[in-house]
Amino acid sequence: MTVTEQLSALDQILAHGDLHCLFQPILSLSERRLVGYEALTRGPSNGPLHSPLPLFSIARSSGRLSQLELLCRRKACARFRDLKLEGKLFLNVSPESLLEPTHQPGRTLQLLQTFGISPSDVVIELTEQTPIEDFTLLDTALHHYRAMGFSIALDDLGAGYSSLRLWSELRPDYVKIDRHFIEGIHLDAVKREFVGSILKMAHASRAQVIAEGIEIPEELAVLSEMGVDLVQGYLLGRPNETPPRDARALLPEVDNAGTLLTEDQSDLEPLLLEQPAMRDSTPIGDVLEAFRAQANLNSLAVLDRDDQPVGIVHRHALSDALLKPFAPELYARKPISRLMSDDFLAVERSQSLQQVSRLLTSRARQRIEEDFIITLNGRYLGLGRVIDVLKLITEQKIRQARHANPLTLLPGNVPIQQCLSRLLQQGREAVVCYVDIDSFKPFNDLYGYARGDEVLLCLAQCLGERVDPTRDFVGHIGGDDFMLVLGTQDWRERLNHLLEDFQGQCRRFYSREHLDAGCFVAHNRQGRREEYPLLSLSIGVVHVKSGAGQRLDASQLAGLASEAKRHAKNMPGYSLHILTAE
């Protein structure tokens, strides 16, 4: 299609408003609820500008981007109102459109007023397609949006030309991680490091992170374990003209039972305080009396008619509000919904202690004396105390440290035995790998214990980069012996990558002479000089079939892994020996 034909098609679209608006849900994992919807635009069906890529490209090149985006926002607001969708409306805005000479400030607010939508329910989502040079002018434009009550989101973090600078200078309320860093994150340690860094920066800048482009359950499981709370993607809901409204039907259950990494996989039952809750229509005077009657009551959850949390009342906040002159008389008969806080954390009972800890630490406004809400399938169960989470996490860290290897800090023999026991109890299919370094003792004798420790730390790092934190386990038995438990899907590929990683990383530990020779000379156990090959790995693999726990215990399984390792060490160089446990 020629440029002239595209321009003609664009003229028709702008003249007749022939656009389709789709909505894709954005969900909260911790609260299992809909946070809102991102509005997405499509051109006329079966037309040359149906796809958003050519549609916005021709509008950008012809200087009509601002006009097109205003039409998109009008369509989105009208459809959002007609469908009576709940939550926030995420509207895509190109930063360069705000800088076009034809851009008219204030038009978005007029649209919202026309359709009866509050600016506090709208998020302006900046989508960067071209380099931004005038940050000052852009900051001024966004300042007006914020002053009117809009929130700001930065889209496709990591993919844009200057997205990190945009984040630093504009301080958005939401940051959306580009789908490139989400795709296959369960198999890619570098992507997990990137997302982990984004979470730390978001905490420092008080921004909420949204992971978009999630397509498979394994990606969702890793993001949940890392502490990402807001999620979006085809796995959870495709863009649709009539989008789904039930978050619980969209969110798959995360399989915590399959996780081997942590010692304690229990739910939040130990934290649950079965405190009474109030309806959102309860008079404030009655709530005040409830606090007076229970001196140790810090918070009260506020529920709707379906027993779903809609707010929380903290003792200190209620006291502060009622300290104002005449406040008790003015508020006594008003519903508690007037003074409750809608900025609260609600988590499902099935979530792990680690997940809740990460969510609490990511909330910039969470105070240690404030409680959070625990739910079951979205309905109120009770409250949890932040101080109890900190106490249990501390106890768990102490317990883990007691059984960790002092050099690598990886789980030691006790957690390894517990891991193998859990594997057999669950009856899952997996592979248990006993990893040993060949020629390590003579290398240690020749180069010294400090260099030997560096090799062990290097192997620990290589192992860590090859595990999926939601399903795998890595432990340090002692010396140069490590234990690895992997899911069965791609374990051969991951072990091959491990061998390549270790071989490449080890080059820095040899002298040039030994590296060039491909070997080194050291004293053997009889005190005679002997030539040894460069360091390599021997891996004994036990393929554990489902149901093997009926015939094996953890000690027998560890013995099989040790036997497989001995067979592997009988082969020169990098070697793998596989046994099967059925």
C-alpha positions in Angstrom: 0.0 0.0 0.0 1.4 3.4 -1.0 1.9 6.3 1.4 -0.8 8.2 -0.4 -3.3 5.4 0.1 -2.4 5.2 3.8 -2.9 8.9 4.2 -6.3 8.6 2.5 -7.3 5.7 4.9 -6.1 7.8 7.9 -8.3 10.7 6.7 -11.3 8.4 6.6 -10.6 7.1 10.1 -10.2 10.6 11.6 -13.3 11.9 9.7 -15.6 9.1 10.6 -14.1 7.8 13.9 -13.9 4.3 12.5 -11.8 2.8 15.3 -12.4 -0.2 17.6 -11.4 -0.2 21.3 -10.3 -3.3 23.1 -9.5 -3.7 26.8 -6.9 -6.0 28.4 -7.2 -6.6 32.2 -4.4 -5.7 34.7 -4.6 -7.9 37.8 -3.2 -7.9 41.3 -1.8 -11.3 42.3 -1.8 -10.6 46.0 -5.4 -9.5 46.2 -6.7 -11.6 43.2 -8.6 -8.6 41.9 -8.8 -6.5 38.8 -6.8 -3.3 39.1 -8.0 -1.9 35.8 -7.8 -2.2 32.0 -5.5 -1.0 29.3 -7.3 0.5 26.4 -6.0 -0.7 23.0 -6.9 0.6 19.6 -7.5 -1.2 16.3 -8.3 0.4 12.9 -11.2 -0.7 10.6 -11.5 -4.5 10.4 -9.8 -6.0 7.3 -8.5 -2.5 6.4 -4.9 -1.6 5.7 -4.6 0.3 9.0 -6.3 -2.3 11.2 -3.0 -3.1 13.0 -1.9 -0.3 15.4 1.7 -0.4 14.1 0.9 1.1 10.6 -2.0 3.2 11.9 0.1 5.1 14.4 3.2 5.1 12.2 1.4 7.0 9.4 -0.2 9.4 11.9 3.2 10.1 13.4 4.9 10.7 10.0 2.1 13.0 8.9 2.0 15.1 12.1 -1.5 13.9 13.0 -0.5 11.7 16.0 -2.1 14.0 18.6 -5.4 14.1 16.6 -5.4 10.3 16.3 -4.7 9.7 20.0 -7.4 12.1 21.0 -9.9 10.1 19.0 -8.6 6.9 20.6 -9.1 8.4 24.0 -12.6 9.5 23.2 -13.5 5.9 22.0 -11.9 4.4 25.1 -13.7 6.6 27.5 -17.0 6.1 25.9 -16.7 2.3 25.8 -15.3 2.2 29.4 -18.4 4.1 30.5 -20.9 2.1 28.5 -19.5 -1.2 29.8 -19.4 0.1 33.3 -16.0 -1.3 33.9 -14.4 -1.0 37.3 -10.9 -0.1 38.3 -8.5 2.2 36.5 -8.5 3.0 32.8 -5.0 3.0 31.3 -4.8 5.3 28.3 -1.8 5.1 25.9 -0.2 8.5 25.1 2.9 9.0 23.0 5.2 11.5 24.6 5.9 13.1 21.2 2.2 13.8 20.7 2.3 16.0 23.8 5.0 18.0 22.2 3.3 18.5 18.8 2.3 22.1 18.0 -1.3 21.0 17.4 -1.6 19.4 20.8 -4.3 21.1 22.9 -3.8 20.7 26.7 -7.0 20.0 28.7 -8.8 18.0 26.1 -8.5 14.7 28.0 -10.0 16.2 31.1 -12.9 17.5 29.0 -13.5 14.1 27.7 -13.6 12.6 31.2 -16.1 15.2 32.3 -18.2 14.4 29.3 -18.3 10.7 30.1 -18.5 11.0 33.9 -15.1 9.4 34.6 -12.9 10.7 37.5 -9.3 11.7 36.6 -8.2 9.6 39.7 -9.5 6.5 37.9 -7.3 7.2 34.8 -3.6 6.4 34.2 -1.8 8.2 31.4 0.5 5.5 30.0 3.5 6.9 28.1 4.5 4.7 25.2 7.9 5.8 23.7 8.5 5.0 20.1 11.0 7.8 19.1 13.7 9.5 21.1 12.6 12.3 23.4 14.9 15.3 23.6 12.9 18.0 25.3 12.5 16.5 28.8 11.7 19.9 30.3 8.7 20.5 28.0 7.5 16.9 28.6 7.8 17.3 32.3 5.7 20.4 32.1 3.0 18.6 30.1 2.9 15.7 32.6 2.8 18.1 35.5 -0.5 19.4 34.2 -1.9 15.8 34.1 -0.8 15.2 37.6 -2.3 18.5 38.8 -5.6 17.4 37.4 -5.5 14.1 39.4 -4.2 11.6 36.7 -1.6 8.9 37.5 1.3 8.3 35.2 2.7 5.0 33.9 5.8 4.4 31.9 5.3 1.7 29.3 7.8 -0.9 27.9 10.6 -0.2 30.4 13.9 -1.4 28.9 12.7 -1.2 25.3 12.5 2.6 24.7 15.2 5.0 23.7 15.5 6.7 27.0 13.1 4.9 29.3 15.4 4.9 32.3 15.9 8.7 32.0 12.1 9.1 31.7 11.7 7.1 34.9 14.3 9.1 36.7 13.0 12.5 35.7 9.3 12.0 35.5 8.9 9.6 38.6 5.8 7.7 37.3 3.3 6.0 39.5 3.5 2.8 37.5 6.3 1.1 35.5 5.5 -1.5 32.9 8.4 -4.0 32.1 8.8 -4.7 28.4 7.6 -8.2 27.5 11.1 -9.1 26.2 12.3 -9.4 29.8 9.2 -11.4 30.8 9.3 -14.0 28.0 11.1 -17.1 29.2 12.1 -15.5 32.5 11.8 -18.8 34.3 14.7 -20.1 32.1 16.9 -16.9 32.0 18.9 -15.8 35.1 19.8 -12.5 33.4 16.2 -11.6 32.9 15.5 -12.4 36.5 18.3 -10.1 37.6 16.9 -7.3 35.4 13.4 -7.6 36.9 14.9 -7.8 40.4 16.8 -4.6 39.8 13.6 -2.9 38.5 11.7 -4.0 41.7 14.5 -2.4 43.8 14.4 0.9 41.9 10.6 0.9 42.0 10.7 0.6 45.8 13.1 3.5 46.0 11.0 5.7 43.7 7.7 4.6 45.1 6.4 3.2 41.8 4.3 0.1 41.3 5.6 -2.5 38.8 3.4 -4.1 36.1 4.8 -7.1 34.3 3.1 -7.4 30.8 3.3 -10.0 28.1 2.9 -13.0 30.4 1.9 -16.0 28.3 2.7 -19.2 30.3 2.2 -20.2 33.9 5.9 -20.7 34.5 6.5 -17.0 33.8 3.7 -16.0 36.2 5.0 -18.3 38.9 8.5 -16.8 38.8 7.2 -13.2 38.8 5.0 -14.0 41.7 7.8 -15.5 43.7 10.0 -12.5 43.0 7.4 -10.1 44.4 5.8 -8.7 41.2 2.2 -8.0 42.1 0.5 -6.4 39.1 0.4 -8.5 35.9 -0.9 -8.4 32.4 -0.8 -10.8 29.4 -2.5 -13.3 27.2 -2.3 -15.9 30.0 -4.6 -13.7 32.1 -6.8 -12.2 29.4 -6.5 -11.2 25.8 -7.6 -7.8 24.5 -11.4 -7.9 24.1 -14.2 -5.6 23.2 -16.1 -7.0 26.2 -13.4 -7.9 28.7 -13.8 -10.3 31.6 -14.6 -8.9 35.0 -13.9 -11.8 37.5 -10.2 -11.7 38.4 -10.4 -15.0 40.3 -11.5 -16.8 37.1 -8.6 -15.2 35.2 -5.8 -16.0 37.7 -4.5 -19.6 37.7 -3.5 -21.0 41.0 0.3 -20.8 41.5 1.6 -24.3 42.4 3.4 -23.7 45.6 3.4 -27.4 46.4 5.9 -27.9 43.5 8.4 -25.5 44.8 11.6 -27.0 46.2 13.6 -23.9 46.9 12.4 -22.9 50.4 12.2 -25.0 53.5 8.8 -23.7 54.6 6.0 -23.8 52.0 3.1 -23.3 54.4 0.4 -20.8 53.8 -0.4 -17.7 56.0 -2.5 -19.7 58.6 0.1 -19.0 61.4 -0.4 -15.2 60.8 -4.2 -15.2 60.7 -5.9 -13.1 63.4 -9.7 -13.8 63.2 -10.7 -10.2 63.9 -14.3 -9.0 63.3 -14.8 -6.7 60.3 -17.2 -3.8 59.7 -19.6 -3.1 56.8 -18.8 0.0 54.7 -22.2 1.4 55.9 -21.4 1.0 59.6 -21.6 4.4 61.4 -18.2 5.9 62.4 -19.4 6.1 66.0 -19.9 2.3 66.2 -16.4 1.8 64.8 -14.9 4.1 67.4 -16.7 2.2 70.1 -15.2 -1.1 68.8 -11.7 0.3 69.2 -12.5 1.6 72.7 -13.8 -1.8 73.7 -10.6 -3.6 72.6 -7.4 -1.8 73.6 -5.2 -4.2 71.6 -7.2 -3.8 68.4 -5.0 -1.9 65.8 -7.1 -2.2 62.7 -10.5 -3.1 61.3 -11.3 -4.4 57.8 -14.2 -2.8 56.0 -16.2 -5.1 53.7 -18.9 -4.7 51.1 -22.1 -6.8 51.0 -20.2 -9.8 49.4 -17.7 -9.9 52.3 -15.0 -8.5 50.0 -12.5 -6.0 51.5 -13.0 -2.4 50.3 -11.0 -0.6 52.9 -9.3 -0.7 56.3 -9.4 1.5 59.4 -6.3 2.0 61.5 -6.6 3.1 65.1 -4.0 5.9 64.8 -5.6 7.2 61.6 -9.1 7.3 63.0 -7.9 9.0 66.1 -6.1 11.7 64.1 -9.2 12.3 62.0 -11.4 12.7 65.0 -9.0 15.1 66.9 -10.2 18.0 64.7 -12.7 20.4 66.3 -16.3 19.1 66.2 -15.1 16.1 64.3 -16.8 13.5 66.6 -20.1 15.2 66.3 -19.9 15.7 62.6 -18.8 12.2 61.8 -20.5 10.0 64.4 -23.4 9.0 62.2 -21.6 9.0 58.9 -20.6 5.7 57.3 -17.1 4.4 57.9 -16.5 4.5 54.2 -16.0 8.3 54.6 -12.9 7.8 56.8 -11.6 4.4 55.8 -8.4 4.0 53.8 -8.6 2.3 50.4 -4.8 2.1 50.3 -4.5 -1.3 51.9 -2.8 -4.7 51.2 -5.0 -7.8 50.9 -3.4 -11.2 50.3 -4.7 -14.7 49.7 -4.1 -17.2 52.5 -2.4 -19.5 50.1 0.5 -17.1 49.4 3.9 -17.8 50.9 5.5 -15.9 53.7 8.2 -14.7 51.3 5.7 -13.4 48.8 3.9 -11.4 51.5 7.2 -10.1 52.9 8.1 -8.8 49.4 4.7 -7.1 48.9 5.0 -5.4 52.3 8.5 -4.1 51.7 7.5 -2.8 48.2 4.7 -0.6 49.8 6.3 2.7 50.5 3.5 3.8 52.8 3.2 0.6 54.9 3.8 1.3 58.6 5.0 -1.4 60.9 2.0 -0.9 63.2 -0.5 -1.2 60.4 -2.2 -4.6 59.7 -3.0 -6.2 56.3 -6.0 -8.2 55.2 -6.0 -12.0 54.6 -8.6 -13.4 52.2 -9.8 -16.7 50.9 -11.0 -16.6 47.3 -11.3 -12.9 47.7 -13.5 -13.0 50.8 -12.4 -11.7 54.2 -10.8 -14.2 56.6 -9.0 -12.0 59.1 -6.0 -9.7 59.6 -2.2 -10.2 59.7 0.3 -8.1 61.5 3.5 -6.7 59.9 5.5 -7.4 63.0 4.5 -11.1 62.9 5.7 -11.3 59.3 9.1 -9.8 60.3 9.4 -12.1 63.2 8.7 -15.3 61.1 11.0 -14.2 58.3 13.8 -13.5 60.9 13.3 -16.9 62.4 13.4 -18.6 59.0 16.6 -16.7 58.0 18.3 -17.8 61.2 17.1 -21.4 60.6 18.4 -21.3 57.0 21.7 -19.8 58.1 22.3 -22.5 60.6 22.2 -25.1 57.9 23.9 -23.2 55.1 27.4 -23.7 53.7 29.5 -20.9 55.2 31.4 -20.3 52.0 28.7 -20.3 49.3 25.7 -19.7 51.7 23.8 -22.4 49.7 21.7 -24.8 51.7 23.7 -27.6 53.3 23.1 -31.2 54.1 20.1 -30.8 56.3 18.1 -28.7 53.7 19.3 -31.1 51.0 17.9 -34.1 52.8 14.6 -32.2 53.4 14.4 -31.3 49.7 14.8 -34.9 48.6 12.2 -36.0 51.2 9.7 -33.4 49.8 10.4 -34.5 46.3 9.6 -38.1 47.1 6.6 -37.2 49.2 5.1 -35.1 46.3 5.6 -38.0 43.9 6.8 -35.6 41.2 9.1 -36.5 38.3 12.4 -34.7 38.5 16.2 -35.2 38.1 18.6 -35.2 41.1 22.2 -34.2 40.0 25.3 -34.8 42.1 27.9 -32.3 40.7 31.6 -32.8 41.4 34.7 -30.9 40.2 37.4 -33.1 38.6 41.1 -32.4 39.6 40.0 -30.0 42.3 42.3 -31.3 45.1 45.5 -31.0 43.1 44.4 -27.7 41.8 43.7 -26.6 45.4 47.2 -27.8 46.5 48.9 -26.0 43.6 47.1 -22.7 43.5 46.1 -22.4 47.2 42.9 -22.5 49.2 41.9 -18.9 48.4 41.9 -19.7 44.6 40.1 -22.9 45.3 37.4 -21.0 47.2 37.0 -18.8 44.2 36.4 -21.8 42.0 33.7 -23.1 44.4 32.0 -19.7 44.4 32.2 -19.7 40.6 30.5 -23.1 40.4 27.8 -22.0 42.9 27.1 -19.0 40.7 26.9 -21.1 37.6 24.5 -23.5 39.3 22.4 -20.6 40.5 22.0 -19.3 37.0 20.7 -22.6 35.8 17.8 -23.1 38.3 14.2 -22.0 38.0 13.5 -20.6 41.5 9.9 -21.8 41.5 10.7 -25.5 40.9 14.4 -26.2 41.3 16.9 -26.5 44.2 20.6 -26.1 44.5 22.6 -27.1 47.6 26.2 -27.4 48.7 27.1 -30.8 50.2 30.6 -29.7 51.1 34.0 -29.2 49.5 33.6 -29.5 45.7 30.3 -31.5 45.9 27.0 -29.9 45.0 23.4 -31.1 44.7 21.0 -29.9 42.0 17.3 -30.8 41.7 15.7 -29.9 38.3 12.3 -30.2 36.6 12.4 -32.7 33.8 11.3 -30.6 30.8 14.7 -29.2 29.7 17.2 -30.5 32.2 19.7 -31.9 29.6 19.9 -28.5 27.9 20.4 -26.7 31.2 23.2 -29.1 32.3 24.9 -28.7 28.9 24.8 -24.9 29.5 26.2 -25.4 33.0 29.2 -27.4 31.6 29.8 -24.6 29.0 29.5 -21.9 31.6 31.9 -23.5 34.1 34.5 -24.2 31.4 34.4 -20.6 30.2 34.4 -19.1 33.7 37.3 -21.2 34.9 39.8 -19.9 32.4 40.5 -16.9 34.6 41.8 -19.1 37.4 44.8 -20.7 35.6 48.2 -19.3 34.8 48.8 -18.6 31.2 51.3 -21.4 31.1 48.7 -24.0 32.3 46.0 -22.5 30.1 48.2 -22.8 27.0 49.2 -26.4 27.9 45.7 -27.5 28.7 46.9 -29.2 31.9 48.9 -28.6 35.1 51.4 -30.6 37.2 50.9 -31.2 40.9 51.7 -33.8 43.6 49.4 -36.7 43.8 48.3 -38.4 47.1 51.5 -40.5 47.0 53.6 -37.3 46.9 54.7 -37.9 43.3 54.3 -35.2 40.6 51.5 -36.0 38.2 50.0 -34.2 35.2 46.3 -33.3 35.6 43.8 -31.9 33.1 42.2 -28.6 33.6 39.1 -28.5 35.9 36.0 -30.1 34.6 32.7 -31.3 36.0 31.4 -34.9 36.6 27.6 -35.0 37.0 25.7 -38.0 38.3 22.0 -37.8 37.4 19.2 -39.8 38.9 16.0 -39.6 36.9 13.3 -39.9 39.5 10.0 -41.1 38.1 6.7 -40.2 39.7 5.8 -42.6 42.5 9.5 -43.5 43.3 8.8 -42.3 46.9 6.9 -45.6 47.5 10.2 -47.5 47.1 12.9 -45.0 48.1 13.7 -42.7 51.0 15.8 -39.6 50.9 19.0 -41.4 52.0 18.6 -44.1 49.4 18.0 -41.4 46.7 21.2 -39.5 47.8 23.1 -42.8 47.6 21.9 -43.4 44.0 23.0 -39.9 43.1 26.5 -40.5 44.7 26.7 -43.8 42.7 25.9 -42.0 39.5 28.6 -39.4 40.2 31.2 -42.2 40.8 30.4 -43.6 37.3 30.6 -40.1 35.8 34.1 -39.6 37.4 35.4 -42.7 35.7 35.0 -40.9 32.4 37.6 -38.3 31.5 36.7 -34.6 31.1 33.2 -33.3 31.3 30.9 -36.2 31.8 27.4 -37.2 32.6 26.1 -40.6 33.9 22.3 -41.2 34.3 20.5 -43.7 36.5 16.7 -44.1 36.7 14.7 -44.4 40.0 11.2 -45.8 39.4 
